[in-house]
C-alpha cells in the first residue's frame, strides 16, 4: 500500500510540474486561435491547404495560432502561421504512433497528459476552428462546447470547417439531442459551420475585436 501511495504521489507531482511548465511557457503570449484537425490528413487533403491559408490570415492579423503540434491538419496550420507576424505554437502529446512534432513551430511544448494539454488549448483562445478529424478532434470539440455552454470559460467562436464532413453530426445533434430535449436552440448556436477561409477568419476576428483586452480565457472558478 505504501508503494501505491508513493507512486500516486509522484504522479500528482508530474501532473503539477507539467501544468506549471505549460502555464509558464505560454504566459504572456496573448490572444490565440486554436486549430484542431486530423493528423492523418496531409498535404494532399484540401483541408490541409485551407488550414494553412486560415492560419496565415490569423497570424498576419496579430493572433497567434495554437495546434496540437503534430502532422496533418496541425502541420498545415502551423505552417501557415510560421514566419508570419505572430507566433506558431504546437502543443505536442506523447503517443505511441502518429504524433511527431511538425517543423513549423516558433514555440513547441511536449505534454504527457491530455487534460493538461487541453487546458492550454483553451486558456488563451479567442476562437476554435475545428477541421475534420478523429476521436481526438471530437474530444477537443465537445470539451470546448461544454466549457462555453456551462460558463466555465468566456464565450468564443467555435467553427466547424468542412460542411460535408460535419453534416451528419450536426443533423444528429438537431434530430436527436435537440429534438429529445437534451440540448437547447441556444446550445446549437454555439458553433458555426463553414467552408470559407474568409468567413472563418472574419467570425473570429470580429469576436476578438469586441474584447481585445482578454488574455486569459479561464475564470477564477477554474
C-alpha positions in Angstrom: 0.0 0.0 0.0 2.9 2.4 0.8 4.3 1.8 -2.6 1.0 2.6 -4.2 0.8 5.9 -2.2 4.3 6.9 -3.3 3.6 6.1 -6.9 0.4 8.1 -6.9 2.1 11.0 -5.1 4.8 11.1 -7.8 2.0 11.1 -10.4 0.5 14.1 -8.9 3.8 15.9 -8.9 4.4 15.1 -12.5 0.9 16.5 -13.4 1.6 19.6 -11.3 5.0 20.1 -13.0 3.5 19.7 -16.4 0.8 22.2 -15.6 3.2 24.8 -14.2 5.6 24.4 -17.1 2.8 24.8 -19.7 1.4 27.9 -18.0 4.8 29.4 -17.6 5.9 28.9 -21.2 2.6 30.3 -22.6 2.4 33.2 -20.1 2.2 36.4 -22.0 1.7 35.0 -25.4 -1.6 36.9 -25.8 -4.7 36.1 -27.8 -4.5 32.9 -29.9 -6.7 30.9 -32.2 -6.7 27.1 -31.6 -6.9 25.0 -34.7 -7.7 21.3 -34.5 -7.9 18.5 -37.1 -6.7 15.1 -38.1 -3.1 14.0 -38.0 -3.9 11.8 -41.0 -5.0 14.4 -43.5 -1.7 15.5 -45.1 -0.7 17.9 -47.9 -2.9 16.0 -50.5 -6.0 17.0 -48.5 -7.8 20.2 -49.4 -8.3 20.7 -45.7 -4.6 21.0 -45.2 -4.4 23.9 -47.6 -7.4 25.6 -46.0 -5.8 25.2 -42.6 -2.6 26.7 -43.9 -4.4 29.6 -45.5 -6.6 30.4 -42.5 -3.6 30.2 -40.0 -1.7 32.7 -42.2 -4.6 35.1 -42.1 -4.8 34.8 -38.3 -1.1 35.3 -37.8 -0.9 38.3 -40.1 -3.8 39.9 -38.2 -1.9 39.6 -34.9 -3.4 36.4 -33.5 -1.2 33.5 -32.5 -2.0 30.1 -33.8 -2.2 27.1 -31.4 -2.3 23.5 -32.6 -1.6 20.0 -31.3 1.8 20.3 -32.9 1.6 17.1 -34.9 1.3 16.2 -38.6 -1.7 16.6 -40.9 -4.1 19.5 -40.3 -2.0 20.6 -37.3 1.1 20.9 -39.5 -0.9 22.8 -42.2 -2.0 25.3 -39.6 1.5 25.7 -38.0 3.0 26.0 -41.5 0.6 28.8 -42.4 1.4 30.8 -39.2 5.1 30.1 -39.2 7.3 33.1 -40.0 4.5 35.5 -40.0 3.7 38.4 -37.7 2.5 36.2 -34.8 3.6 33.0 -33.1 3.1 29.5 -34.4 2.7 27.3 -31.4 2.5 23.5 -31.1 1.3 21.6 -28.0 2.6 18.1 -28.8 1.4 15.0 -27.0 3.5 11.8 -26.4 1.8 8.9 -28.2 2.9 5.5 -29.4 2.1 6.4 -33.0 1.1 9.2 -35.3 2.2 12.1 -33.2 5.5 13.6 -34.0 6.2 17.3 -33.8 6.0 19.2 -37.1 8.8 21.6 -38.1 6.7 24.8 -38.3 6.7 25.9 -34.7 8.1 29.1 -33.2 7.2 27.5 -29.8 6.7 23.9 -29.1 5.8 22.2 -25.8 5.5 18.5 -25.1 2.8 17.0 -22.9 2.3 13.6 -21.3 -1.3 14.3 -20.1 -4.2 15.0 -22.4 -6.1 17.0 -19.8 -3.3 19.4 -19.1 -2.7 19.9 -22.8 -6.5 20.6 -23.3 -6.4 23.3 -20.6 -3.6 25.1 -22.5 -5.7 24.9 -25.7 -8.4 26.9 -24.0 -6.5 29.2 -21.7 -5.5 31.8 -24.3 -8.1 31.0 -27.0 -10.2 33.7 -28.6 -11.6 31.2 -31.1 -11.5 27.5 -32.0 -11.5 26.2 -35.6 -12.2 22.5 -35.9 -11.3 20.8 -39.1 -12.2 17.2 -39.9 -10.6 14.7 -37.6 -11.0 11.6 -35.5 -11.7 10.8 -31.8 -9.1 13.3 -30.5 -10.7 16.1 -32.6 -14.1 15.2 -31.3 -12.9 15.2 -27.8 -11.5 18.7 -28.1 -14.6 20.0 -29.9 -17.0 18.8 -27.2 -14.7 19.9 -24.4 -14.9 23.4 -25.9 -18.6 23.3 -26.4 -19.2 22.1 -22.8 -16.9 24.8 -21.3 -18.7 27.6 -23.2 -22.2 26.1 -22.5 -21.6 25.9 -18.8 -19.9 29.2 -18.4 -16.6 27.7 -17.3 -14.8 29.8 -20.0 -15.6 33.1 -21.6 -17.6 32.5 -24.8 -15.6 32.4 -28.0 -16.4 31.3 -31.6 -16.3 27.6 -32.3 -16.2 26.9 -36.0 -16.6 23.6 -37.7 -14.7 23.8 -41.0 -16.0 21.5 -43.8 -19.8 21.3 -44.2 -19.8 17.9 -45.9 -17.8 16.3 -43.1 -19.8 17.8 -40.3 -23.3 17.5 -41.8 -24.1 14.1 -40.3 -23.0 15.1 -36.8 -24.9 18.4 -37.0 -28.0 16.6 -38.2 -27.8 14.1 -35.4 -27.4 16.9 -32.8 -30.5 18.5 -34.2 -32.7 15.5 -34.7 -31.6 13.6 -31.6 -30.1 15.8 -28.9 -32.2 18.9 -29.7 -35.5 17.2 -30.5 -35.3 15.0 -27.4 -34.6 17.9 -25.2 -31.0 17.1 -24.2 -29.8 20.5 -25.5 -31.4 23.8 -26.5 -31.5 26.0 -29.5 -29.0 28.2 -27.7 -26.6 25.3 -27.5 -26.9 24.7 -31.2 -25.9 28.3 -31.8 -22.6 27.8 -30.0 -20.9 26.7 -33.3 -20.9 27.7 -36.9 -20.3 25.5 -39.9 -18.4 26.9 -42.9 -16.4 26.0 -46.0 -14.9 29.5 -46.3 -11.5 30.5 -45.0 -12.5 34.1 -45.2 -15.7 33.6 -43.2 -13.9 31.6 -40.5 -11.3 34.4 -40.2 -14.0 37.1 -40.1 -16.1 35.4 -37.4 -13.1 35.0 -35.0 -11.6 38.4 -35.9 -14.9 40.2 -35.3 -15.5 38.5 -31.9 -11.9 39.2 -30.7 -12.0 42.9 -31.6 -15.0 43.3 -29.3 -13.0 42.1 -26.3 -9.3 42.6 -27.2 -8.2 43.1 -23.6 -8.9 39.5 -22.8 -5.7 37.5 -22.3 -6.8 34.6 -20.1 -9.9 32.7 -21.1 -10.5 30.9 -17.8 -12.5 32.3 -14.9 -11.3 32.2 -11.3 -13.6 29.2 -10.7 -11.4 27.0 -12.9 
